Amino acid sequence: MIWNTTEPKEKAAPCLLCHEAPCTSACPHGLDPAGILRSVRFENEAGAAMRLPGQDLCARCAAPCQDACLRPDGPVQIRRVCMALHQEKGRLEELGEKRVDLSSEFCGVKLENPFLLSSSVVASSYEKVARAFDMGWAGACLKTICDFIPREASPRYSALSDGGCFYGFKNIEQLSCASLEEDLDIIRRLKRDYPTKVIIASIMGRDEAEWTRLARLVEEAGADLVECNFSCPNMEQDGLGVDVGQSPEAVERYTAAARRGCSVPLLAKLTPNVGDMRPMALAARRGGADGLAAINTVKSIMGMNLDTYATSPSVRGLSGVGGYSGKAVKPIALRFIWELASCPEWPVPPISGMGGIETWRDAVEFLLLGADHVQITTAVMQYGLRVIDDLLEGLTLYLREKALDRVTELRGLGVENVAALEELERESILLPRFDRSRCVGCGRCVLSCRDGGHEALAMGRGGPVMDPTACVGCHLCVLVCPVHAVSGFGRRLSREQLNRSRSSTVSPGKEGTP
């Protein structure tokens, strides 16, 4: 949904996202303030607004929910959030209750919605996956099944955080710690108890015979699809995981081995630790893969301790290169999804997309660039399985706003809008637009433009002033403004118009244009 104000998100940002939140227990009107705040945090402001009552109860309420807030440095301004949502609610009601279809088919397998758990600790037990299915997740790719029990290190996680939430996450975890028979039993039980949910069995063998045997066993246990893990960067044994995924010959050979063992759809999960993923995708296709899964985690080192000189997570003073995930890897993932979707040698390959997905907006970006559905891990590790509520509601409202009947209509709509850099138009400049009513005169845009941009801004009496003869339309000022007083919706000028305006200088208060 297109939201007209940033206030709800700004006011909700300090929320701790509590489990069994006291603010909800304290609400005298029976509302769910915690759910409202969580929806706003996960970019589902429209859904939050539509769950508020018709009249603005919050404006007349003493806000005991705020008194119950656990934040130690002062309560979240819940009443302000709800009042801001009320201001937008009117325009949302026109969306009505139009039904939209979130289901799709992937390699012939029916999915009730596009949200699955990805192969990781979040899909490592019957109880976790069953709880996810009960909450509305359409399927799960189980933590990678093998015929050996890997030894794990402790600790095994590290993160880059901002305001209590991490945007970058490193792990050095490997595969399933259960025995092969225990994992097969999980598949059997899940398929028995949840026959309409999709179960993807991720497997990793140590030789061709083991790839074949594992594929056969998971299909016999009831898996709907088999995913070959050619991409885990954390294996303690050589010749596994990402070592396979960086060799087209190995990808083709082991895909063919797995294909010999099963008849259900077969996916190749590819690594981003390559310059070009397409040779691996085509090798998997030659080996018999029906579709692709991407991306796995990115090799990384993070969290250097400046006193001990050890990197994080530190295991008795040592660590190593591990897998990086979280919101920060989404741009990398989207690049690879687009690359696979636009591969001329394999037109429109079935793609299971993953990498940095937290909100319904993130998911839509993957669909627009060619993914059929998405898999999610790090967001669940940080916020819990409950994120499915806003994923489903946000996506549903977006489809209604776009007057689309089915989620499948989104697939690939953005693929052709990504082009080689040499194809971009370079004969005009889009000037930024400055909103004087929002500007607080902090000068951040001036500093950034002067020291890191093209020296087109200076501080005047009423705020920043732009020199159009110096502005190149880079929009650094749009990105750094902390109060959103600068936008990228100014005038676009041709080279000829720019040449005519070389002698003029204007105030950004007049839309930032000559």
Summary of the structure (lengths in Angstrom):
residues: 514
radius of gyration: 25.4
end to end distance: 33.4
largest distance: 78.0
contacts: 1744
relative contact order: 0.10
helix: 39%
strand: 17%
